[in-house]
Amino acid sequence: MMLLLTMAVTVSAEEVKNGTLTGKWITKQSGPMAQGFVYLFNTASGPPPSPNRYWRIPDEIVDVDKDGRFSAGLLPGKYYLGMVKRVTGKGIGPPADGDFYFFSSENGRPKVHTVSRKKITDIGTVSEAEVFKLEQAPGVTAIEGIVTDVDGKPVPGMLVFAFLTPAMVGRPMFVSDRTGADGKYLLRVKDGGSYYLKVREEYGGGQPIAGEMVGGYLDKTPIAVKVKRATITKSVDLKATRFVGRGPKRNEKK
C-alpha cells in the first residue's frame, strides 16, 4: 500500500515519481517488522520530524512487507525517514506509547536521504527499533480542546489537522493523536503562527466518505487559531457532524 495525501495537479503524481527509495527493517528481537509503515518527509515541504514535539504529516507512506522490505516511488529530492510498527493500535499516524519506532538520524540530527531521478537509492537494512514513549518536550507549542457532536457530546477517535492556509486543501502540515473517550485533543505544532483546523475520522486525504465524522473550527468560513511559540493555546473546541455526501459508506468496500 502507498498512501499519498493528494492535491489537485495537472500532471499525475505517478508520472513524475521517477526516483525510488528502498530498504529493509529487520531487528534481532522481532525479525522482519512486517505490517509496519515507512514515513517519508520531503525536506522542501516542512520541518524535520520530531515525534515528541509534533507530528508532521509525511509526504509518502509505504508498507513494510512480510520480509521487512519496503520500496517507495518518490519525487526526486531530499527526504527524512521514519518507521512505525503498531503494537497498541491500528492504522497509520503518530506513534503511540508501546509502538516500535525508528527515525533515521546522524550525529544527533535527522538524516537526509537523497532520491535522484531514474535511480534507486537503497538505504540497506535498518536493524534498530525503540519502544515509543511520549515524553512531552519542554516548551512545546500546541493547541488543545474538545471535539463534540451537534448535541455537545464528546467524539472519540477523531484526528485534528492543522493547515497553514484557510483554503484547507492539499496536505495539512500537522496532525493530533486521536481523541479519547472524553473527546479531548492535543495538536502539537512546530512554531507559533496562524493555523486552520479540520476534524476527520480518516487519516488520508480526499473527499470524506458517507457517514464519516468531519468538522472544524469555523463559523461560515474557517477561523484562524493564533498560537504563540512555547505555549499551549487552550479551549479551542471543535464541532463534528456526519458527512452525508454520496459515495460508499464508512466500513463499506469502495
Residue pairs with C-beta under 8 A, 6 or more apart in sequence:
1 62
1 63
2 60
2 61
2 62
2 63
2 72
2 73
3 60
3 61
3 92
3 203
3 204
4 13
4 59
4 60
4 205
5 57
5 59
5 170
5 171
5 172
5 204
5 205
6 13
6 170
6 171
6 205
6 206
7 169
7 170
7 171
7 205
8 169
13 75
14 73
16 75
17 73
17 74
17 75
18 73
18 76
18 117
18 118
19 73
19 74
19 75
19 76
19 77
19 115
19 116
19 117
19 118
19 119
19 121
20 71
20 72
20 73
20 74
20 115
20 119
20 120
20 121
21 40
21 71
21 72
21 74
21 79
21 81
21 113
21 115
21 120
21 121
21 122
21 123
22 69
22 70
22 71
22 72
22 120
22 121
22 122
22 123
23 38
23 69
23 70
23 122
23 123
23 124
23 125
23 126
24 32
24 67
24 68
24 69
24 70
24 124
24 125
24 126
25 32
25 33
25 36
25 38
25 64
25 68
25 70
25 83
25 102
25 125
25 126
25 129
26 32
26 33
26 68
26 125
26 126
26 127
27 33
27 127
27 128
27 129
28 127
29 129
30 85
30 100
30 129
31 68
32 64
32 65
32 66
32 67
32 68
33 64
33 68
33 83
33 85
33 100
33 129
34 64
34 65
34 66
34 67
34 68
35 63
35 64
35 85
35 86
36 63
36 64
36 83
36 84
36 85
36 86
36 100
37 61
37 62
37 63
37 64
37 83
37 84
37 85
37 92
38 61
38 62
38 63
38 64
38 70
38 72
38 81
38 82
38 83
39 49
39 58
39 60
39 61
39 81
39 82
39 83
39 84
40 58
40 59
40 60
40 61
40 62
40 72
40 74
40 79
40 80
40 81
41 48
41 49
41 56
41 58
41 59
41 79
41 80
41 81
41 82
42 59
42 75
42 77
42 78
42 79
43 77
43 78
43 79
43 80
43 112
44 77
44 78
45 59
45 171
46 56
46 57
46 173
47 56
47 190
48 56
48 80
48 109
48 110
49 55
49 56
49 58
49 80
49 82
49 103
49 110
50 56
50 137
50 190
51 82
51 94
51 95
51 101
51 103
51 132
51 134
52 134
52 135
52 136
52 137
53 137
53 140
53 188
53 190
54 140
54 141
54 142
54 174
54 188
54 189
54 190
55 93
55 94
55 174
55 175
55 176
55 177
55 188
56 173
56 174
56 190
57 161
57 171
57 172
57 173
57 174
57 175
58 82
59 74
59 79
59 171
60 72
60 74
61 92
62 70
62 71
62 72
63 70
64 70
64 83
64 85
68 125
74 115
75 115
76 115
76 116
76 117
77 114
77 115
78 112
78 113
78 114
78 115
79 112
79 113
79 114
79 115
80 103
80 104
80 110
80 111
80 112
80 113
81 103
81 104
81 111
81 113
81 123
82 101
82 102
82 103
82 104
83 101
83 102
83 103
83 126
83 129
84 95
84 99
84 100
84 101
84 132
85 99
85 100
85 101
85 129
86 96
86 99
87 98
87 99
87 100
88 96
88 97
88 98
88 99
89 96
89 99
91 203
92 203
93 159
93 175
93 177
93 178
93 203
94 175
94 177
95 101
95 132
96 132
96 134
96 177
97 132
97 133
97 134
98 131
98 132
99 131
99 132
100 129
100 130
100 131
100 132
101 129
101 130
101 131
101 132
102 126
102 128
102 129
102 130
103 110
104 110
104 111
104 113
104 123
104 126
105 111
113 121
113 123
114 121
115 121
139 230
140 188
140 230
140 232
141 188
141 189
141 190
141 191
141 192
141 227
141 228
141 229
141 230
141 231
141 232
142 186
142 187
142 188
142 189
142 227
142 232
142 233
143 160
143 162
143 186
143 187
143 189
143 195
143 197
143 225
143 227
143 232
143 233
143 236
144 184
144 185
144 186
144 187
144 232
144 233
144 234
144 235
144 236
145 184
145 185
145 234
145 235
145 236
145 237
145 238
146 154
146 179
146 182
146 183
146 184
146 185
146 237
146 238
147 154
147 155
147 158
147 160
147 179
147 183
147 185
147 199
147 215
147 237
147 238
147 239
147 240
148 154
148 155
148 183
148 237
148 238
148 239
148 240
149 155
149 213
149 239
149 240
149 241
150 239
150 241
153 183
154 179
154 181
154 182
154 183
154 184
155 179
155 183
155 213
155 240
156 178
156 179
156 180
156 181
156 182
156 183
157 178
157 179
157 201
158 178
158 179
158 183
158 185
158 199
158 200
158 201
158 213
158 240
159 175
159 176
159 178
159 179
159 199
159 200
159 201
159 202
159 203
160 175
160 176
160 179
160 185
160 187
160 197
160 198
160 199
160 238
161 172
161 174
161 175
161 176
161 197
161 198
161 199
161 200
162 172
162 173
162 174
162 175
162 187
162 189
162 195
162 196
162 197
163 172
163 173
163 195
163 196
163 197
163 198
164 173
164 193
164 194
164 195
164 196
165 196
166 196
166 221
166 222
166 224
168 196
168 198
168 216
168 222
170 205
171 205
172 198
173 189
174 187
174 188
174 189
174 190
174 195
175 187
175 203
176 185
176 186
176 187
176 188
177 185
177 186
179 185
185 238
186 232
187 197
189 195
189 227
191 229
192 227
192 228
192 229
192 230
192 231
193 226
193 227
194 224
194 225
194 226
194 227
195 224
195 225
195 227
196 216
196 217
196 222
196 223
196 224
196 225
197 216
197 217
197 222
197 225
197 236
197 238
198 214
198 215
198 216
199 213
199 214
199 215
199 216
199 238
199 239
199 240
200 208
200 212
200 213
200 214
201 212
201 213
201 214
201 250
202 208
202 209
202 212
207 245
207 247
208 214
208 243
208 245
209 243
209 247
209 248
209 249
209 250
209 254
210 243
210 244
210 245
210 246
210 247
210 248
210 249
210 250
211 242
211 243
211 249
211 250
211 251
212 242
212 243
212 250
213 240
213 241
213 242
213 243
214 240
214 241
214 242
214 243
215 238
215 239
215 240
215 241
216 222
216 238
216 239
217 223
217 225
217 236
217 238
225 233
225 236
226 233
227 233
247 254
248 254
